[in-house]
């Protein structure tokens, strides 16, 4: 991770430090001084972000101040040139910190390839935490004001809180200002709902389980494979690709569950981000279920402005491909991310180009659209395509990714030494998963041997505040038994 400052690396949603921080916010939020809730949310967001570095927090506040002023100006004098200028200035820090060194290196390589001299190297700058998320939210804020779908917020503190809410500033979801601002304006009138708080705490608990029990345990195997792929064979890479596919879903959806759960404890709603993505029958459907808030943002602010599907066929394919290449670059300024985005763009283009021939073939073979074997084939095939693309997403560089890809179809007859290495890694992973699963069941009062669910029934009969306290104790137990202080969430790097 290249954007986690030492001071804030331990203040993640799965850490004791964050639980203490949120407990203070929670107590003040539901205290008697309701009129102070809006400035409290702003102050909490600034304080949380400052833990990851004061310079980054100063930069964020400066960008928010500009965005707030630009929104007021656009509302009075809406014009395309003014909007373009404001967007260019909002996007400038993102380009400077995340993309300048990447594009400068690419231009230098291109210059040398045609016989020119190498250009001066541009040093990579320390990327501020969550800069991609906050920039996209600022873009949506200004564009929505220009379109007339959002009134500019006159209160700077509310505007800033909607752009960098501490629950979603690090890894999303992308809850747009037009969705969050009405909630923040009405937050002084919120009354505590114990049932809603229990639902929020359960969502936090589910996110912790995904992160600690599943994602962190699988990382033992995937990290070892990606760190030194040359000592393993094709079977190990196939297992690693499968594990990484599960790991990244458990990690990222776990963060989203926790963020939405904490927001629910404050009576707020954040955008949903996942809907069983690995049950998708097509890659297009996958992107309607995976990182839903980002997919919706790209569709509304990139794909449709490019023309969407209401253009010529070649232009439509270009729009699809370009949108997913941009998605890859958004995730990281490196060739592996560019390749990952291009692969998904290619999947989309091929899927769109072959849709009608595939439909004619299905009807000619008298196969029902919802036949179980067709659904199974489509789901498995989509899962394989997505898992293959994740190899580039998870690899630290193209050399590692290509090593794994070349070894995947071959090398399924490893030597005894390779079998031993693979079994050791599998053993570590299995042990970690079982250890966490047994603890989780024990804290719920379940006996895995007898399947006695008496304690679960007892928990459901208790008052909501008792259930809330039990969820909190279970969350603390998971963190204590897992990675003390919290392992980094994978999407923190974006």
Secondary structure, 3 states (H helix, E strand, C coil): CCCCCCCCCCCCCCCHHHHHHHHHHHHHHCCCCHHHHHHHHHHHHHHHHHCCCHHHHHHHHHHHHHHHHHHHHHHHCCCHHHHHHHHHHHHHHHHHHHHHHHHHHHHHHHHHHCCCCCCCCCCCCCCCCCHHHHHHHHHHHHHHHHHCCCCCCCCHHHHHHHHCCCCCCCCCCCCCHHHHHHHHHCHHHCCCCHHHHHHHHHHHHHHHHHHHHHHHHHHHHHHHHHHCHHHCCHHHHHHHHHHHHHHHHHHHHHHHHHHHHHHHHCCCCCCCCCCCHHHCCCHHHHCCCCCHHHHHHHHHHHHCCCCCCCCCHHHHHHHHHHHHHHHHHHHCCCHHHHHHHHHHHHHHHHHHHCHHHHHHHHHHCCCCCCCHHHHHHHHHHHHHHHHHHHHHHHCCCHHHHHHHHHHHCCCCCCCHHHHHHHHHHHHHHHHHHHHHHHHHHHHCCCECCCCECHHHHHHHHCCHHHHHHHHHHHHHHHHHHCCCCCCCCHHHHC
